């Protein structure tokens, strides 16, 4: 039975998690010298979203979470008693089993996943105990109704086809989106996460989640443990944004993946597609620094890891020894004596391109008839992992084509295409690898495909043997749509859809000279033997450690509901501005400086009418009328608009165009950053901007008195960003000898005179107060964007220089709007909170003025 947590699957799929039952948290000691058992832990903190329960465990541990455990389960019946029992053993063919090869010897690895066998509910507790004690595996048992919809439903009918670029244009092509299958997928992911929670020690453990079956597990785990060190590796392709955006639950999955600390992909193409989806759908941009790619998300940096996985070379060599003992290699050499064998090893799947490979073999024989009777394609078909009409259709097409070609080009002593559709052991496959002249992979889309790696190792032979020391040869024909293709630089890469081109590549592979084959084999073997599964897991884990190095130093808390949940991570010194603290400092101060940005600070960014409200005008006048205050609005807007909007505020100082124009009060003249400045550079910059504006739909140019700004917020996000980068380089080149700076901002590229920043405005204001013997002993500076950071930095410099008096470190308040990384020490959530705070300060000034007038009378 499924637990009460899943009584309403629709709520679950929509992300209404709080109503769910919390699993009982368990753990077992890592200091035991004999296998341990699950013991109950104190669960007081499990209900808290932000709980990070302290651990009593001494060493780091890795929890590997995958759809299936690296375990073989066999049901055996005793011949004498008739009693049935389960027998378990490691699955040596599982990639996950060999992850520990790349980790420190002292690191313990725990596996969480499901079993391939169906275990009766009455036996599940006993099986769990055995697997935990003998294999350190924690099985997740999925109810049959959930399993079928989760795996054969959502995973194989929706995610697998979509990630391999097949859209459900009709009901026969994978089927329409079924909400109940998504609900089952979420349910299954929740069960996996509960099993992790049972054994995890959040302060010490690392969690590594694998593949598209478990893409929402990170959200469930992150809700419990804000600082959990967690990685995810996708073993399938990630489609382009044009394909991925058709998925109805696209944002839920993206946001769930962003709850990990490190995301791994086989190739840069897959990573690039993921980053493009984050940019187009969530507005997130990535940065590359010193070889590492990072994605900023609410103060956290999610690392992007690009590393193709490998094989376990030692295991393949041991398998070779088995096949040698069985004399299978000798048998095959006799069977195909005088023939050149081309080998294909593929799952029975619509994306493996086996039908295209068969047609390419036919074309090879017809266009190079001298190879008829000499060249043989041995095609091994592994059993299908999925089911459906499309698999049946592709199997029928393959069989029909093979039968037709064999009848047309074969004879009683020659079969051009040998189709092997029975399950083979790895040892049997290794024997076929050993006798084959070339391996052919024609998948139309595949995540990694390790067949070429296994083939190269088998052709090399067993390390230390006479055969391995002599020159070996091998050839690879690999589809360019396969994840292993970029790493195999000596392979002949093909577009499998072009049957004629693939046929020619197969012909070249068997026609090259032995020396050419030896050189290519040597190159491939050197790569495969050094970039094995241990190298892959070690590289990923080292990057996970590096990404998580600051986890326990930063302040973290969770926000958001459902799959919108995310963790905000901020510097320990960054905190919300306390109203009481600022009011107390305000009352005590004698000389106050108040610097306010406009858009996004006292005026909401979303507001269409940018004119300040009467409430804002009234509050600013209250502040300005206090003789202790020097109040400035520091904005990037033009001076004409600001002067007109704030005309009722006669004592307000205004800095326009980021400080190029400054006016101390309404009755004063405007000062400029530089007298008699030349703006001839505008005639050089504007034509360049016009060129990009014409080429970028949705972009526009804003001309200010001292600056030119190119806006692209209404353009296509990816194209606009690319054009902005190109324009930045273009303008910097054109204006290299001009006294200007070219800067990029949020959806803008701006050209302005050198030295014009909001920081220079702040510096001028504080210096003026200091010179007039009114050194500021209270500073409030509020802004919301990148340009305001200059003011925050300058305030720190002014304190060090003694221009600002920071009494007991409690009288200076640099404040950003919104919870985000900033040079400011404080934040307020939005413009409403900014206005409320200013209103409180204005009331203090007004009360002080009234009390002074009352005492004088």
DRENKELUM-89818 format. One line per 10 residues: their letters; for each residue x, y, z of C-alpha. Coordinates in steps of 0.5 Angstrom, whole numbers, plus 500, padded with zeros to 3 digits. Each point is the difference from the previous one (the first is absolute). Layout:
N
A> X/Y/Z ~ ...
This chain:
857
XXXXXXXXXX> 500/500/500 ~ 502/507/499 ~ 501/505/506 ~ 495/505/502 ~ 505/505/497 ~ 497/498/493 ~ 493/500/501 ~ 499/506/496 ~ 505/500/494 ~ 497/506/497
XXXXXXXXXX> 502/504/506 ~ 507/496/500 ~ 501/502/492 ~ 498/507/501 ~ 506/501/506 ~ 495/500/506 ~ 505/496/504 ~ 499/503/507 ~ 494/495/501 ~ 505/494/499
XXXXXXXXXX> 502/496/506 ~ 507/500/502 ~ 504/494/499 ~ 503/497/507 ~ 508/502/499 ~ 504/494/501 ~ 508/500/500 ~ 505/494/502 ~ 507/502/502 ~ 506/500/495
XXXXXXXXXX> 505/498/506 ~ 497/493/500 ~ 505/494/499 ~ 494/496/498 ~ 494/501/496 ~ 495/504/503 ~ 493/501/501 ~ 495/506/499 ~ 499/503/507 ~ 495/505/502
XXXXXXXXXX> 502/508/500 ~ 497/506/504 ~ 496/503/495 ~ 498/506/503 ~ 503/504/495 ~ 497/497/494 ~ 494/504/499 ~ 504/506/499 ~ 501/502/493 ~ 507/504/502
XXXXXXXXXX> 502/494/505 ~ 507/498/499 ~ 501/495/506 ~ 507/499/503 ~ 503/494/498 ~ 504/495/505 ~ 504/497/494 ~ 507/500/499 ~ 502/500/493 ~ 497/502/493
XXXXXXXXXX> 495/495/497 ~ 497/500/493 ~ 493/498/498 ~ 499/498/493 ~ 492/500/498 ~ 498/497/494 ~ 494/497/497 ~ 503/493/500 ~ 505/497/506 ~ 506/497/497
XXXXXXXXXX> 498/493/503 ~ 497/494/496 ~ 494/496/504 ~ 499/493/498 ~ 494/496/503 ~ 503/493/502 ~ 495/494/502 ~ 503/495/504 ~ 500/493/497 ~ 499/496/506
XXXXXXXXXX> 495/505/505 ~ 497/503/494 ~ 501/507/504 ~ 502/506/496 ~ 505/505/502 ~ 503/506/497 ~ 508/500/497 ~ 503/507/499 ~ 507/502/497 ~ 503/506/497
XXXXXXXXXX> 499/502/493 ~ 507/500/497 ~ 497/503/494 ~ 497/506/503 ~ 503/507/500 ~ 498/502/507 ~ 504/494/503 ~ 506/503/498 ~ 499/507/502 ~ 504/498/506
XXXXXXXXXX> 507/499/496 ~ 501/507/499 ~ 498/502/508 ~ 505/500/506 ~ 501/493/503 ~ 497/502/506 ~ 494/503/497 ~ 494/496/501 ~ 495/499/495 ~ 492/499/501
XXXXXXXXXX> 496/498/494 ~ 492/502/500 ~ 496/498/494 ~ 495/494/498 ~ 501/493/499 ~ 498/497/493 ~ 497/494/503 ~ 493/501/503 ~ 500/499/508 ~ 494/498/504
XXXXXXXXXX> 498/505/505 ~ 501/495/505 ~ 507/499/498 ~ 502/507/499 ~ 502/501/508 ~ 505/494/500 ~ 503/501/493 ~ 501/508/502 ~ 504/497/506 ~ 504/495/496
XXXXXXXXXX> 502/505/494 ~ 502/505/505 ~ 504/496/504 ~ 504/496/495 ~ 500/505/494 ~ 498/507/504 ~ 494/501/495 ~ 494/503/502 ~ 494/497/495 ~ 494/505/498
XXXXXXXXXX> 494/495/499 ~ 495/504/495 ~ 493/497/500 ~ 498/497/494 ~ 495/505/498 ~ 505/506/501 ~ 506/496/497 ~ 496/499/493 ~ 498/507/499 ~ 507/503/503
XXXXXXXXXX> 505/495/496 ~ 496/498/494 ~ 495/506/500 ~ 503/507/501 ~ 508/498/499 ~ 499/495/494 ~ 494/504/497 ~ 502/507/501 ~ 507/501/503 ~ 504/495/496
XXXXXXXXXX> 497/502/493 ~ 500/508/501 ~ 507/499/502 ~ 502/497/494 ~ 496/505/496 ~ 494/497/498 ~ 493/504/501 ~ 493/496/501 ~ 497/504/494 ~ 495/494/500
XXXXXXXXXX> 497/495/505 ~ 505/495/496 ~ 506/503/502 ~ 501/499/507 ~ 493/503/502 ~ 498/506/503 ~ 502/503/506 ~ 496/496/506 ~ 500/504/507 ~ 499/493/503
XXXXXXXXXX> 507/498/498 ~ 503/506/503 ~ 497/499/506 ~ 502/493/501 ~ 507/503/498 ~ 500/505/505 ~ 497/494/505 ~ 506/496/498 ~ 505/505/501 ~ 497/502/507
XXXXXXXXXX> 501/492/502 ~ 508/500/498 ~ 501/507/504 ~ 497/497/506 ~ 505/494/500 ~ 505/505/499 ~ 498/504/506 ~ 499/494/504 ~ 508/499/500 ~ 503/507/499
XXXXXXXXXX> 504/504/504 ~ 499/506/497 ~ 506/504/503 ~ 505/494/498 ~ 497/497/494 ~ 500/501/492 ~ 495/498/496 ~ 501/498/493 ~ 493/499/496 ~ 500/497/493
XXXXXXXXXX> 496/501/493 ~ 493/502/498 ~ 496/495/504 ~ 502/505/506 ~ 500/507/498 ~ 495/502/506 ~ 504/497/505 ~ 504/506/502 ~ 494/504/502 ~ 498/495/505
XXXXXXXXXX> 507/500/503 ~ 501/507/500 ~ 493/502/504 ~ 503/495/505 ~ 507/502/500 ~ 502/507/498 ~ 508/499/500 ~ 500/493/497 ~ 506/499/495 ~ 496/497/494
XXXXXXXXXX> 502/498/493 ~ 496/498/494 ~ 503/497/494 ~ 495/499/494 ~ 502/494/495 ~ 496/501/495 ~ 500/506/495 ~ 497/507/502 ~ 496/502/494 ~ 500/507/497
XXXXXXXXXX> 495/506/503 ~ 496/499/494 ~ 498/493/502 ~ 500/500/507 ~ 496/506/501 ~ 494/496/497 ~ 500/496/507 ~ 494/502/504 ~ 504/499/506 ~ 506/504/498
XXXXXXXXXX> 501/505/505 ~ 499/495/506 ~ 506/495/497 ~ 504/506/499 ~ 499/503/507 ~ 501/493/503 ~ 507/499/497 ~ 502/507/502 ~ 499/498/507 ~ 507/496/499
XXXXXXXXXX> 507/503/501 ~ 503/496/494 ~ 497/498/494 ~ 504/495/495 ~ 499/499/493 ~ 504/496/495 ~ 501/505/494 ~ 500/508/500 ~ 494/499/495 ~ 496/497/505
XXXXXXXXXX> 502/505/506 ~ 499/506/495 ~ 493/498/498 ~ 498/500/508 ~ 503/507/501 ~ 496/502/494 ~ 494/498/503 ~ 502/503/507 ~ 501/506/496 ~ 494/500/496
XXXXXXXXXX> 495/498/505 ~ 503/502/507 ~ 504/506/497 ~ 506/497/503 ~ 507/502/497 ~ 506/496/501 ~ 507/502/501 ~ 507/496/499 ~ 506/502/504 ~ 506/496/500
XXXXXXXXXX> 498/494/496 ~ 494/499/505 ~ 493/502/497 ~ 495/502/506 ~ 493/502/500 ~ 497/506/505 ~ 494/498/503 ~ 497/504/507 ~ 507/501/502 ~ 503/492/499
XXXXXXXXXX> 504/499/494 ~ 498/493/497 ~ 506/497/497 ~ 500/497/493 ~ 504/494/498 ~ 502/497/494 ~ 503/493/500 ~ 498/494/496 ~ 500/494/504 ~ 505/494/499
XXXXXXXXXX> 500/492/501 ~ 504/496/505 ~ 506/498/496 ~ 502/494/505 ~ 493/497/500 ~ 500/500/492 ~ 507/497/500 ~ 497/494/505 ~ 494/499/496 ~ 505/499/494
XXXXXXXXXX> 503/495/504 ~ 494/496/501 ~ 498/500/493 ~ 507/498/499 ~ 499/494/504 ~ 494/498/497 ~ 503/500/493 ~ 495/504/498 ~ 505/505/496 ~ 503/494/496
XXXXXXXXXX> 493/497/498 ~ 498/507/497 ~ 506/500/497 ~ 499/494/497 ~ 493/502/498 ~ 502/506/496 ~ 506/498/497 ~ 502/503/494 ~ 495/506/502 ~ 501/507/502
XXXXXXXXXX> 495/501/506 ~ 496/507/501 ~ 497/500/507 ~ 494/503/503 ~ 497/500/507 ~ 494/504/501 ~ 494/499/505 ~ 493/499/496 ~ 498/507/500 ~ 498/505/495
XXXXXXXXXX> 506/505/501 ~ 505/495/499 ~ 500/501/492 ~ 501/492/499 ~ 495/500/494 ~ 504/506/497 ~ 507/496/501 ~ 497/494/497 ~ 498/504/494 ~ 507/503/500
XXXXXXXXXX> 503/493/500 ~ 496/498/494 ~ 502/506/496 ~ 507/499/502 ~ 500/493/496 ~ 496/502/494 ~ 505/506/499 ~ 506/496/501 ~ 498/493/498 ~ 507/497/501
XXXXXXXXXX> 498/500/507 ~ 494/495/499 ~ 502/494/503 ~ 506/503/505 ~ 496/505/504 ~ 495/498/505 ~ 496/505/505 ~ 499/497/507 ~ 494/503/503 ~ 499/499/507
XXXXXXXXXX> 493/502/503 ~ 500/501/507 ~ 493/499/503 ~ 495/506/500 ~ 500/504/506 ~ 493/504/498 ~ 494/497/497 ~ 495/502/495 ~ 498/500/493 ~ 506/504/498
XXXXXXXXXX> 505/495/502 ~ 496/495/497 ~ 500/503/493 ~ 507/502/500 ~ 502/492/502 ~ 495/498/494 ~ 504/505/496 ~ 507/497/502 ~ 498/493/499 ~ 497/501/493
XXXXXXXXXX> 506/504/497 ~ 505/495/503 ~ 496/494/497 ~ 499/504/493 ~ 507/502/500 ~ 503/493/502 ~ 495/497/494 ~ 503/505/495 ~ 507/500/501 ~ 501/493/504
XXXXXXXXXX> 501/493/499 ~ 500/494/503 ~ 508/501/503 ~ 499/507/501 ~ 495/504/504 ~ 502/508/499 ~ 496/502/507 ~ 500/496/506 ~ 494/502/505 ~ 501/497/507
XXXXXXXXXX> 494/502/504 ~ 501/496/506 ~ 503/502/507 ~ 507/500/500 ~ 505/500/506 ~ 505/505/500 ~ 505/495/499 ~ 497/498/493 ~ 500/507/498 ~ 507/501/502
XXXXXXXXXX> 502/494/495 ~ 496/503/494 ~ 504/507/502 ~ 506/496/499 ~ 499/497/493 ~ 497/506/497 ~ 504/505/496 ~ 496/506/501 ~ 494/502/505 ~ 494/504/497
XXXXXXXXXX> 496/504/504 ~ 494/504/496 ~ 496/502/505 ~ 495/506/498 ~ 501/503/507 ~ 503/497/506 ~ 503/502/507 ~ 506/497/500 ~ 501/493/497 ~ 506/496/503
XXXXXXXXXX> 500/495/495 ~ 506/503/496 ~ 504/500/507 ~ 499/493/501 ~ 501/498/493 ~ 507/504/501 ~ 502/497/506 ~ 498/493/497 ~ 504/501/494 ~ 506/502/504
XXXXXXXXXX> 500/493/504 ~ 502/499/507 ~ 505/504/503 ~ 507/497/501 ~ 498/494/495 ~ 504/499/494 ~ 495/502/495 ~ 499/507/504 ~ 507/502/499 ~ 500/499/493
XXXXXXXXXX> 497/505/495 ~ 492/500/500 ~ 495/503/495 ~ 493/502/501 ~ 496/505/496 ~ 493/503/502 ~ 495/503/496 ~ 496/505/505 ~ 493/504/499 ~ 502/507/501
XXXXXXXXXX> 493/500/505 ~ 503/496/505 ~ 503/502/507 ~ 507/497/499 ~ 501/502/493 ~ 504/507/502 ~ 505/496/504 ~ 502/495/495 ~ 504/504/495 ~ 502/494/496
XXXXXXXXXX> 493/498/498 ~ 497/501/494 ~ 494/504/501 ~ 494/499/496 ~ 493/503/500 ~ 496/494/500 ~ 494/503/496 ~ 504/500/494 ~ 501/492/498 ~ 504/501/495
XXXXXXXXXX> 505/504/504 ~ 500/495/505 ~ 501/495/495 ~ 506/503/498 ~ 503/501/507 ~ 499/493/501 ~ 504/498/494 ~ 506/505/502 ~ 500/496/507 ~ 501/494/497
XXXXXXXXXX> 505/502/494 ~ 505/504/504 ~ 507/498/500 ~ 502/496/507 ~ 504/505/502 ~ 495/505/500 ~ 495/496/504 ~ 506/499/505 ~ 501/507/500 ~ 492/502/502
XXXXXXXXXX> 500/494/504 ~ 506/502/504 ~ 497/507/501 ~ 493/497/502 ~ 503/495/505 ~ 504/506/504 ~ 494/504/501 ~ 495/494/502 ~ 505/497/505 ~ 502/507/503
XXXXXXXXXX> 493/503/500 ~ 496/494/503 ~ 494/500/505 ~ 505/501/506 ~ 503/506/497 ~ 493/503/498 ~ 497/499/507 ~ 506/503/503 ~ 500/506/496 ~ 493/501/502
XXXXXXXXXX> 500/499/507 ~ 506/505/500 ~ 496/505/497 ~ 494/499/505 ~ 505/501/506 ~ 503/506/496 ~ 493/503/499 ~ 497/499/507 ~ 506/502/504 ~ 496/506/503
XXXXXXXXXX> 494/497/501 ~ 500/500/508 ~ 503/507/500 ~ 494/503/496 ~ 493/502/503 ~ 495/496/497 ~ 492/499/500 ~ 495/497/495 ~ 495/504/497 ~ 494/499/495
XXXXXXXXXX> 495/494/500 ~ 500/494/496 ~ 505/499/494 ~ 501/508/501 ~ 504/498/506 ~ 507/503/500 ~ 505/501/505 ~ 503/507/501 ~ 507/501/502 ~ 503/506/503
XXXXXXXXXX> 506/502/503 ~ 500/500/508 ~ 501/507/500 ~ 494/502/496 ~ 493/501/503 ~ 494/503/500 ~ 500/507/502 ~ 497/501/507 ~ 495/506/501 ~ 501/501/507
XXXXXXXXXX> 508/500/499 ~ 500/505/495 ~ 495/504/503 ~ 504/500/507 ~ 506/502/496 ~ 496/506/496 ~ 498/503/506 ~ 507/500/503 ~ 503/503/494 ~ 502/508/499
XXXXXXXXXX> 502/499/492 ~ 496/495/496 ~ 501/499/493 ~ 495/496/496 ~ 501/497/493 ~ 494/497/496 ~ 500/497/493 ~ 494/501/496 ~ 497/494/496 ~ 500/494/504
XXXXXXXXXX> 501/503/506 ~ 494/506/502 ~ 497/498/493 ~ 498/493/498 ~ 503/497/494 ~ 493/498/498 ~ 497/506/500 ~ 498/503/493 ~ 499/507/503 ~ 507/502/502
XXXXXXXXXX> 498/507/504 ~ 501/500/507 ~ 493/499/504 ~ 498/506/505 ~ 502/495/506 ~ 507/500/498 ~ 500/507/498 ~ 498/501/507 ~ 504/496/504 ~ 507/503/496
XXXXXXXXXX> 497/507/502 ~ 500/497/507 ~ 507/498/500 ~ 503/506/496 ~ 497/505/505 ~ 504/497/506 ~ 506/504/500 ~ 504/494/503 ~ 499/497/493 ~ 503/500/493
XXXXXXXXXX> 496/496/495 ~ 501/498/493 ~ 497/496/495 ~ 505/497/496 ~ 498/497/493 ~ 502/498/493 ~ 494/504/497 ~ 500/507/497 ~ 501/506/504 ~ 493/503/496
XXXXXXXXXX> 496/495/503 ~ 503/500/507 ~ 499/507/500 ~ 493/500/498 ~ 498/495/504 ~ 503/502/507 ~ 499/507/499 ~ 495/501/506 ~ 507/497/504 ~ 504/507/500
XXXXXXXXXX> 505/497/505 ~ 501/494/497 ~ 507/498/496 ~ 500/497/493 ~ 505/496/497 ~ 498/498/493 ~ 503/496/495 ~ 504/496/505 ~ 503/506/502 ~ 502/504/494
XXXXXXXXXX> 495/506/502 ~ 499/502/508 ~ 496/505/503 ~ 500/501/507 ~ 494/503/501 ~ 494/503/495 ~ 503/507/501 ~ 507/498/498 ~ 503/499/493 ~ 501/493/497
XXXXXXXXXX> 508/498/500 ~ 503/496/495 ~ 505/494/501 ~ 505/504/495 ~ 499/507/498 ~ 501/501/492 ~ 499/492/499 ~ 500/498/493 ~ 495/495/498 ~ 503/499/493
XXXXXXXXXX> 500/492/501 ~ 492/500/500 ~ 501/501/492 ~ 504/494/500 ~ 496/496/505 ~ 493/501/498 ~ 501/497/493 ~ 503/494/503 ~ 494/499/504 ~ 495/502/495
XXXXXXXXXX> 503/494/496 ~ 499/495/505 ~ 493/503/502 ~ 498/499/492 ~ 502/493/501 ~ 497/498/507 ~ 493/500/500 ~ 497/503/506 ~ 506/504/502 ~ 501/508/501
XXXXXXXXXX> 505/506/501 ~ 499/505/505 ~ 504/506/499 ~ 501/504/507 ~ 504/507/500 ~ 506/496/502 ~ 499/493/498 ~ 497/495/495 ~ 497/494/503 ~ 498/494/495
XXXXXXXXXX> 494/496/503 ~ 498/493/498 ~ 495/497/506 ~ 495/499/495 ~ 504/497/495 ~ 501/492/500 ~ 504/499/506 ~ 506/495/497 ~ 500/504/494 ~ 500/507/503
XXXXXXXXXX> 506/498/505 ~ 504/497/494 ~ 499/507/497 ~ 502/504/506 ~ 506/496/501 ~ 502/501/493 ~ 498/508/500 ~ 504/500/506 ~ 507/498/497 ~ 498/504/494
XXXXXXXXXX> 499/507/504 ~ 506/498/504 ~ 504/500/493 ~ 497/506/497 ~ 501/504/506 ~ 506/498/503 ~ 503/507/500 ~ 494/503/502 ~ 499/503/508 ~ 495/495/501
XXXXXXXXXX> 498/493/503 ~ 495/495/497 ~ 497/496/505 ~ 494/494/500 ~ 495/500/505 ~ 493/497/500 ~ 498/499/493 ~ 504/506/498 ~ 506/503/497 ~ 502/507/502
XXXXXXXXXX> 505/505/498 ~ 502/505/505 ~ 506/505/502 ~ 505/497/504 ~ 500/501/507 ~ 492/501/500 ~ 498/495/506 ~ 495/501/505 ~ 506/498/505 ~ 503/507/498
XXXXXXXXXX> 494/503/501 ~ 500/497/507 ~ 507/502/501 ~ 499/508/498 ~ 494/500/505 ~ 504/497/506 ~ 506/505/498 ~ 495/506/500 ~ 497/498/507 ~ 507/499/503
XXXXXXXXXX> 503/507/497 ~ 494/503/503 ~ 501/497/507 ~ 494/496/499 ~ 503/493/500 ~ 495/495/499 ~ 499/496/506 ~ 494/496/497 ~ 499/498/493 ~ 495/496/497
XXXXXXXXXX> 501/498/493 ~ 495/496/496 ~ 500/497/493 ~ 498/494/496 ~ 504/499/494 ~ 508/499/498 ~ 501/508/499 ~ 498/501/508 ~ 506/495/502 ~ 505/505/498
XXXXXXXXXX> 497/504/506 ~ 500/495/505 ~ 507/499/498 ~ 502/507/501 ~ 496/500/507 ~ 505/495/502 ~ 506/504/498 ~ 497/507/503 ~ 500/496/507 ~ 507/498/499
XXXXXXXXXX> 502/507/498 ~ 497/503/506 ~ 495/504/496 ~ 494/497/503 ~ 499/498/507 ~ 497/493/501 ~ 499/501/508 ~ 501/493/503 ~ 499/497/493 ~ 492/501/500
XXXXXXXXXX> 499/507/497 ~ 501/498/492 ~ 495/496/497 ~ 502/498/492 ~ 494/496/498 ~ 498/497/494 ~ 493/498/498 ~ 498/493/499 ~ 504/494/503 ~ 506/499/495
XXXXXXXXXX> 507/500/501 ~ 503/507/501 ~ 505/505/503 ~ 495/502/504 ~ 499/498/507 ~ 493/500/501 ~ 494/499/495 ~ 492/502/500 ~ 496/495/496 ~ 496/505/495
XXXXXXXXXX> 499/508/499 ~ 494/499/505 ~ 504/499/506 ~ 505/505/497 ~ 494/505/500 ~ 498/498/507 ~ 507/501/503 ~ 501/507/497 ~ 493/502/503 ~ 502/498/507
XXXXXXXXXX> 506/504/500 ~ 496/506/497 ~ 495/499/506 ~ 506/501/505 ~ 503/506/496 ~ 493/503/500 ~ 499/498/508 ~ 507/503/501 ~ 498/507/496 ~ 493/500/504
XXXXXXX> 504/499/507 ~ 505/506/498 ~ 495/505/498 ~ 496/498/506 ~ 505/501/505 ~ 502/507/497 ~ 493/503/500
